[in-house]
Amino acid sequence: MMRAVEITKPGPAEVLALTERPIPQPAPGEVLLKIAYAGVNRPDVLQRAGLYAPPPTASDLPGLEASGTVVAVGAGVTDWAEGDEVCALLPGGGYADYALTAAAHCLPVPRGMGLREAACLPETFFTVWSNVFQRGGLKAGERFLVHGGSSGIGTTAIQLASVLGARVFATAGSDEKCAACVALGAEKAINYRSEDFVDVMRAEGGANLILDMVGGDYIKRNVKSLADDGRLVQIAFLQGPQVELNFAQVMMRRLTITGSTLRPQSDLAKARIAQSLAENVWPLLDAGRVAPVMDSEFTLEEAIQAHQRMESSGHIGKIVMKVG
Ligand SMILES: NC(=O)c1ccc[n+]([C@@H]2O[C@H](COP(=O)([O-])OP(=O)(O)OC[C@H]3O[C@@H](n4cnc5c(N)ncnc54)[C@H](OP(=O)(O)O)[C@@H]3O)[C@@H](O)[C@H]2O)c1
């Protein structure tokens, strides 16, 4: 048996409870990880609240990323062996002593990086790489706007985009968060409580690419902020998905509106993202040119407090739980 944190019913952070579950066994193509650290992500909070159901084949336990040691491998796994230290994208189940994932969704712990930081890489790096660079096609020299700049996703997007040569703009909800965005490589951070990002981006000539997690009235404002041929990539709707939009602008200015969610994608699609990350992004992590921004650490027993920290929106960067 192993310790695990389960969602007893949809609701506030207090519905999380420590329990015991059987240690799962790897199927062909899977590895069993003994978890050292588990990353906490906003989708875990949404799942707990009953707003983001896990895919039918995934564990009902929350937790989309972790670091740890491979302790068993399923049939056909040749890339990893017992004793290897990895960080991994999980289909769920990270809030536990052990978790299963596809071998192809594991990546090595970057050189010089501890397991604590490595646990915080997969969810945001898979999401940012696939949405900003693969789907959004961000190129060096382009103007890139990311909302929620101080979030786990935002801090990753700012670093990767600026290291790869884009001009980065970010929004955040306080001056302290804006300062953090600039320190990570943003050319300008916009405190959305005191400044209109539409005005700022239009004065710059418009954004070539926007990564948005806010939605609601941001959708119209994002469209206004885009340069001709600009792309809007939507990865969440913290302020709701429904909006009335005049699509003539999309046609007249040749805009692209797209988006994706990571979790429901096929194992093969995630494996392809992992492969591309290994080739294009892991060298940057190995060289220390990008690194996760760590906000706070909790224990597995403190999962409730970890979720409360995330919902306070006081955090900058990643929240992690020490498990092993
Ligand atoms: N599509 C995908 O595959 C995928 C994968 C992972 C995450 N996501 C999404 O990406 C977002 C960031 O995830 P994360 O784990 O990095 O979360 P996070 O660190 O909690 O970031 C959320 C950020 O959004 C801002 N925010 C919160 N509520 C808001 C609201 N109502 N209006 C405007 N801004 C708000 C907060 O910043 P301020 O305090 O500065 O407003 C906060 O920093 C989440 O929405 C998550 O669901 C999507």
The ligand as an ORCA input file, in Angstrom:
! r2SCAN-3c Opt
* xyz 0 1
  N      -4.174     23.938    -21.804
  C      -3.314     23.233    -21.095
  O      -2.841     22.190    -21.511
  C      -2.894     23.737    -19.739
  C      -1.896     23.059    -19.024
  C      -1.506     23.587    -17.796
  C      -2.104     24.734    -17.307
  N      -3.089     25.329    -18.026
  C      -3.742     26.552    -17.533
  O      -2.786     27.572    -17.491
  C      -3.087     28.450    -16.411
  C      -1.864     28.625    -15.548
  O      -1.613     27.413    -14.882
  P      -0.587     27.384    -13.670
  O      -0.548     25.996    -13.161
  O       0.644     28.059    -14.094
  O      -1.434     28.251    -12.612
  P      -1.092     29.440    -11.647
  O       0.364     29.480    -11.335
  O      -2.041     29.376    -10.522
  O      -1.461     30.697    -12.546
  C      -2.696     31.275    -12.713
  C      -2.445     32.773    -12.894
  O      -3.573     33.361    -13.482
  C      -3.826     34.615    -12.872
  N      -5.251     34.596    -12.575
  C      -5.896     33.817    -11.688
  N      -7.218     34.043    -11.728
  C      -7.397     34.987    -12.673
  C      -8.534     35.635    -13.176
  N      -9.769     35.343    -12.750
  N      -8.345     36.561    -14.127
  C      -7.100     36.844    -14.567
  N      -6.013     36.241    -14.153
  C      -6.140     35.328    -13.200
  C      -3.003     34.724    -11.615
  O      -2.143     35.817    -11.733
  P      -2.522     37.293    -11.214
  O      -2.663     37.220     -9.736
  O      -1.379     38.096    -11.658
  O      -3.814     37.638    -11.874
  C      -2.163     33.451    -11.589
  O      -0.794     33.742    -11.554
  C      -4.262     27.861    -15.666
  O      -5.431     28.503    -16.079
  C      -4.258     26.416    -16.107
  O      -5.536     25.833    -16.068
  C      -3.491     24.866    -19.224
*
